[in-house]
Amino acid sequence: MGAWTEGRRDDPLPCREVDRGLFEITTRDGRGRIGRLHTEHGILETPALLPVINPNIRTIEPREMWDRYGIGALITNSYIIWKHEGLKETAITEGVHKLLDYPGVVMTDSGTFQAYIYGDVEVGVEEIVEFQRSIGVDIATMLDVFSRPDMTEGQVAKCVQETIERAPASIAASGTTMLNGPIQGGIFKHLRTESAQGMGEFGFAIHPIGGIVPVMERHLYKDYAKIMLSSLPYLPPNRPVHMFGCGHPMLFPMSIALGADLFDSAAYALFARDGRLLTPWGTQKIESLVEWPERMPCVVACTPADVRALGMKEKTALLARYNLEVTLSELDRCKQAIRDGTIWRLAERRSHQHPALREAFLWLSTSPHNKKLNLQFLEELVLDDRDAARDIDQNAGQWEHAWNWIVESQESPRKGGEPWGGEDTQVRPHINAAKKALKEHWKPHNKEGKGADEVLIAYGSSGPWRERLSDLMARLEHHCPGLEVMIQTPIGLLPYSLEDLNPFTHIDGPQWLWRRRPNPAVLREELGHYGLGERRIILVDLLGDGIQSRAFNALHQAGVVDGITDTDASAQPLEKEQRDEAKLRLQRRHVADKMVLLLNLKHDLVQTMLTDSTFVVNRLGRVKNAMLSNGTHIVSPRLTDGGLSLTTGGALEIHALREIPIPNGFEKGGGGSHLSKGPAWVVVNDDAEPFVRQGRNVFHGFILACDSWVSPGDTCLLVNQKGELIGHGISQCTPADMQHFQKGVAVKTRGGMAQ
């Protein structure tokens, strides 16, 4: 428990001069993102924690934070340094990094929080920014106007406006120093949006969300979430978002899932002085502990009783290290969740560990799209929160925009299983995105022949279904070609032609999820989305043997296949030619539906394209490759996620079918105007064209325009300024990202078109 004496870590290397101040995304999961912020004192990986350092009271030395904990950035208060003559003189003559003995990124606050605590500060708007620049900080902060909780809406509006008015002078005073442009607005959502839009017009490097400390102190986490969704969708996406004053690990998963990149923490030290321990689920007093809530490295050799016996200074230092280690551990957990594609699920799990956080999460997931599903759930678990319901009703347009902002950034389909988490599962954004795409794109094929007035819904068992149902489906295709077959999954109906599509068929949970007998009213509503609402519903249980018998007997009793029971069908098996033809039609439909859904193509156009197409099939009957009648290999269905991989030949064929002009700029599409327009086009400039043709990735800064419907994980076509196809690939971002980012990979190229 003595002083730390390990060796030093190498000092960071400065970023390239041309990159200084730029931010890039390396990995994303919806709005959660891992990024790299390029600075003079190293490249900072985000999400990142910036411990708050009081130059006069150093509970943990900054050098230890760099050497022992690998912390890449910290924040200190320039106003305190400015007021303290001794600190000020050293900072001016030797620089703030020397003053703190810290080689990493140094951000400074401006004194705004001191103005909130003490009522005013004695420094001018330009003066404090010029001072921060003079002491060599990496990231300075302008002197914004803090909006207090006791202010009226009119007073808060004046704070917002005055902060915006201070922006030009602050930016001019900062010179080449990166500058924070804080977002204010209190708990007034429209003022937060106004602040984000106003500040976003200026050339700030980072946007802290200010004024949230009073909200967090009172555990108003629902208001905290509202503040985020009133601000972040309206900020330029190429600037990191800093949750100013948020250092409790309990809030990290939700904040990061909504797009936060930076956090600062004085809590690690302040709570330690009060004998309190931070945990991912709340705060605990050391006085009552026999065991550690989490066994961190700094306390492996001692018990809580041992620490209680220490002197105040030593005890505070040890608890501060404990709090810092817990905080960093939760941040690492969030970063790994982004890499695994599970950040929303982590936020979901954490929400169950604190009632105020649960309230916030339920409010988040009770968007206009999810309102019907969750409103009763919300009221039951949040003490009949009629205010939340009324808030949703009165602000439906704004919250629909915010929820769409989250959903449109999701990658779907995605790899891996989908753990069942109760009703929360239904409102995970990537599941919303998958269900929305299915409802928008999929259309029934069979409108004529026996079964055209019915729909067969199979339920009762999880997938995979192909091995058990392939023979039944061939017989159904032959005997009642007008019949649509759907499978009930725990998150909704799925057409059989898409029977391997993630996440519908990858729900990991107890078997009773699949055994639930379908609710007729729910089925009727779901079928209505697909134009099948008027069809008669025929149910068949998939569990156990004899599936074919149950299906044909049900169809016989319904009069769909008069005179043909399963016994009759078995006595008169299909001829090989009939079976092969039926299976070929099923394979063609499987590929066609995936092309409609995942490549945004017209149903009729795909049907024409696949006329006389052939398929390479594996031993289990799964389509591996699809070829046009001329032998061109166009797509390959994927086993891992039920997705579809486009080939170079397929890109050429689909590019030639484009019926709309080349995109011009980065206009936002509205409603369903993008439906069936084909894969999004991304227009690259002349400098990038030869590299794309060689199969190189498309980087931000070389994109001139894109279609409004491109989203992460989508297949897109890469074209030059003439609209000529030069490659195809997988988008890594949204249209707004393509417009604003200047560094990082925008499209991973899967194939180039040599000239």
Sequence and secondary structure as in RCSB ss.txt:
>XXXX:A:sequence
MGAWTEGRRDDPLPCREVDRGLFEITTRDGRGRIGRLHTEHGILETPALLPVINPNIRTIEPREMWDRYGIGALI
TNSYIIWKHEGLKETAITEGVHKLLDYPGVVMTDSGTFQAYIYGDVEVGVEEIVEFQRSIGVDIATMLDVFSRPD
MTEGQVAKCVQETIERAPASIAASGTTMLNGPIQGGIFKHLRTESAQGMGEFGFAIHPIGGIVPVMERHLYKDYA
KIMLSSLPYLPPNRPVHMFGCGHPMLFPMSIALGADLFDSAAYALFARDGRLLTPWGTQKIESLVEWPERMPCVV
ACTPADVRALGMKEKTALLARYNLEVTLSELDRCKQAIRDGTIWRLAERRSHQHPALREAFLWLSTSPHNKKLNL
QFLEELVLDDRDAARDIDQNAGQWEHAWNWIVESQESPRKGGEPWGGEDTQVRPHINAAKKALKEHWKPHNKEGK
GADEVLIAYGSSGPWRERLSDLMARLEHHCPGLEVMIQTPIGLLPYSLEDLNPFTHIDGPQWLWRRRPNPAVLRE
ELGHYGLGERRIILVDLLGDGIQSRAFNALHQAGVVDGITDTDASAQPLEKEQRDEAKLRLQRRHVADKMVLLLN
LKHDLVQTMLTDSTFVVNRLGRVKNAMLSNGTHIVSPRLTDGGLSLTTGGALEIHALREIPIPNGFEKGGGGSHL
SKGPAWVVVNDDAEPFVRQGRNVFHGFILACDSWVSPGDTCLLVNQKGELIGHGISQCTPADMQHFQKGVAVKTR
GGMAQ
>XXXX:A:secstr
                GGGTT EEEEEEETTEEEEEEEETTEEEEESEEEEEEBTTB SS HHHHHHTT   EEE
EEHHHHHH HHHHHHHHHH HHHHHT  SEEEEE SHHHHHHHS  SS HHHHHHHHHHTT SEEE       TT
  HHHHHHHHHHHHHHHHHHHHHHTTSEEE  B  TT HHHHHHHHHHHHTS  SBEEE S HHHHHTT HHHHH
HHHHHHGGGS TTS EEETT   GGGHHHHHHTT  EEEESHHHHHHHTTEEEETTEEEEGGG SS SS  GGGT
T  HHHHHTS HHHHHHHHHHHHHHHHHHHHHHHHHHHHHT HHHHHHHHHTT HHHHHHHHHHH  TTTHHHHH
HHHHHHTTS HHHHHHHHHTHHHHHHHHHHHHTT  SS SS EE  GGGGGG HHHHHHHHHHHHH      SST
TTTEEEEEESS S  HHHHHHHHHHHHHH TT EEEEEETTEEEEGGGTT TTTT EES THHHHS   HHHHHH
HHHHTT TTSEEEEEE SSS HHHHHHHHHHHTTTTTT  HHHHHHS   HHHHHHHHHHHHHHHHHHHHHHHS 
  HHHHHHHTTT EEEE TTS EEEEE TTS EEEEE TTTS EEE HHHHHHHHTT  S    S     TTTTT
TS SEEEEE TTTHHHHHTT  EETTSEEEE TT  TT EEEEE TT  EEEEEEE S HHHHHH  SSEEEEEE
EE   
